[in-house]
Amino acid sequence: MHVDYGDQSRWPSQAGLTDTDLTVVRSDHPRWFTPIPTIAMDNLDDFALVDVPAPNDHEPLVAIDHPRISCTASYWDKGLTGAVESTLVRSGTAALLYGVADSLPDRFGMTVFDAWRPLALQTLLYDTVAGATDGYLSVPSTDPRTPPPHTTGGTVDVTLSFDGHPLSLGTAFDDFTNLAHPHSLEDADNVSGLGAEGPLARELRRMLFNVMTGAGFVVYPMEWWHFEYGTRRWSFHTGEAPKYGPATTM
């Protein structure tokens, strides 16, 4: 299932990107192109509870503002209930994301589709598609110990961009199919099914995964674009105490 929120992304070739453009990048940063390992779906019962938020929970929400990062505000543009015009994250999450953007080669950047969500928007999205999907959207819990990742301000839905154009890395944003799983393009059949775009999409998905996880983010096992920092999922996979509970703009 694909929910079209007008993510504005393009296939790599449509953005003018070729394998030649990646040659120097591969040479300079070979680890960025390490294959993505198979990532098992998380067991929510394993996540650490945010019983007592750490002091960093007081980090404010800030608007993403970086010359190499664009934001689409897809949900706002669609007029969805609860959506906000600014793309907000915790200040610590923003700092990590800015570091990733600064590390990218010339002509590359990042596009953020979505970040912090008010609970009302999370509820709307869950109610809209949860019946047709399995696990792609978090339950809109009101319990402060179990906040949905996007309501913490520690989560970004992000892709690479090239010459300012956001890239579709095998699927569009909010494509709730198996092809959206981060490691799905390590399957040769899935790559060939995308035709000429397949090899480029695989390489760029590897690049996104490795630069983001190398910076300290963890990926959601069902969505190549979804990365978290300071959340319960991040805590479970890193062994560090969770940083963020539910966030508000107040």
N, C-alpha and C positions, 0 to 999 in steps of 0.2 A: 504494500500500500504506500502510495506517495501522496502526501498532503502538500499542495502547491501554495506556498505563501509568498511566491514571487521573489526567490532568493537572488535573482539576477546573475547567477553564476554561469560560466561558459565551459564547454569542453576545452582542454588545453589547446588543441589546434585552432579553435575558434578565437582564442585569445592571442594567437600568433606564436605560441610556444612550440618548439620542436625539440627533438632529442639532442640536437646539436647544442641547444641552449643549456642543457644539463651536463654536457661533457666536462666543462671546467668545474662546475659545482661538485660533480662526482670526484674529480681529481683532488679538489681542495678539502672536501668533507666526506670521505668514503663512509664514515659511520652513519651519516644521515640516510644512507641507502641500504642499510642492513634490513633484511626481511623482517616483517612484523610477525612475532610468534602467535600461535593460536592462543586466544584469550578466552578463558572459560567465563560463563555468566556468573556474576556475583550472587552469593546467598545473602539476602538482606539481613538475615538473622545474625550474620557474622559481624556486621558493622558495629563499630563502637558507638555507644550512645553519647550524645552531647549533654550529659547531665549537668556539668558545670563548665560553661564555655570558658575557654582560656582568655587571658587578657586581650589577646589580639582580636577577640570577637568584637571589640569596640572599634576596630578599624572602620572608617566610614566607607559608604558607597561613593564611588567617584565615576564620573563620565570618562569613558575611554577616549583619550586624546593623544594621538601620536601620528606623526606625519606619514608613517608607513603602514598604518592600520586604518581601514575604512569600516564603517558600520552600516548595515542595511536597514535596520529597524523594520524588518519584514512584518512582524505582528502588528506594529503600530500602523504601518501603511495599509494593512488589511482592515484596520478598524476593530480589532478584536478587543473584547471587554477586558479591562485590566492592563492592557499593554501601555508601555511608557515610551515616549519619544526618544529619550536618551538611552544609550547603551551603557549600563552601570555594572561595576564590579567592585569588590573590596580593594582598598588601596594596595595591599600586599599582592593580590592577584594581578592587578594592573602592572605593578613593577616587574613581575615575572614575564608577563606578556610583552611588555615593552622590550625587555632584554632579548626575547626571541626575535622580535621584529628587527631589532638592531643587528642581530647576528646574520640576517639573511643577505644573500648576494644582491648586487645591483639588479634592478628590474623586478625583483621579487618583493612582496609585501604580504599582508594578511588582511582578511575580511572577516569581521565578526557578525554572524547572523543574529545571535541572541546571547544574552548573558543573564543578569539578574531578572527574575520574574516575580511580580507580586503573586501572592497565593491565589488571587482571583483568576489570573491568567493561567496559572498552572492547572487550576480546577477546570477551566474551560477547555484547555487542550486535552486534558485527561478524559473529560466527559465526551469530547468530540471523537477521539480516535481509539480510546482504550479497548472498546469492544471489538475493533477490527485488527488489533495488534496484540502482541504478547510480550510485555516487558519493556516496550520502547519508551513509555512515559511513566514517571514516578507517581505514586499515589499522593494526592495533595493533602498530606497529613497536617493537621493543626497542632500536633504534639511538638513542643519546642525541642524535644530530645531526638526527634526523627524528621527533620525538615527535608523536603525534596531538594536535591542538589542546587537547582537553579534559584531557589528562594534564599540561599545562603549568600549569594554574591561571589561565590568561589568557583563558579562554573562558566565556561564560555563554549559556545558553538562556533567553530572557526574553520576557515580554510586558508590555503595559500592564495595569493593573487600574483598576477604577472602583468606588468605594465598597467597596473591599476584594475585589472579585470579579475574578479573572484573566480576560482576554478572549481569545477565539478570533478571530484576525484573518484570517478567510477559511478557515482550517483549524485543526484541533487540533494540539497538539505531537506531533512524530514522525509527521506525515503525510507519507509519502515519495512524493508525487505532484508533478506539474508545478505544481499550484496553490500549493504551498508555496514556490515560487521567489519571492524578494522582490518582483520587478517584475510578477508574474503578474496582479495586480489592476489594472495599468495597461491591461489588455485589457478592453474594454467587454463582450465576450461572457462573460468569466469573472466579471465583476461582476454582470451580469444573471443568470447561472446561480446565483448565491447568493440571488436574490430580494431581499426587503426588506433583508436584512442586508448585501448587497453594497456599497452606497455607504458605509455606516458602516465596514465592514471595510477598505475601500480607504483612507479618510481616516485611520483609526487606524494602519494599517500604515505609511502615509507618516509619521505622527507618530513612531512608534517608530523607524523607520529614520533619520529626520533628527535626532532628539535623540541617538541613540546614535552615529551617525557624526560628528555635530557635536562630540561629547565626545571623539572620538579613536578610537573602535572601528571595525573594518571588519566587513562582513557576509559570511557564507558564501553564495555565489551560489545555493544550492539550498534554503536554509531561512530564512524570514523572521525566525525567533526566535533565530538563532545569530550571536553577535557575538564578536569576538576583539580582544585588545589584547596587544602584546608577543610575539606568536607569529610563526612563519615567514610565515604568510599576511599578517599585519599588516605585517611587515617588507617583503615584496614590494610591497605596495600603497602604503606610506608612504615607502619609501626609507630608513628608519631601521634601524639594527642591531637584530636580534631581542633581546628582553630575557629570555625565559624558555625554559629547557630543561625536561626532565621534572621534575615536583615530587613530593615525598613528604611524608607527615605527620611523618616523623622529623626 
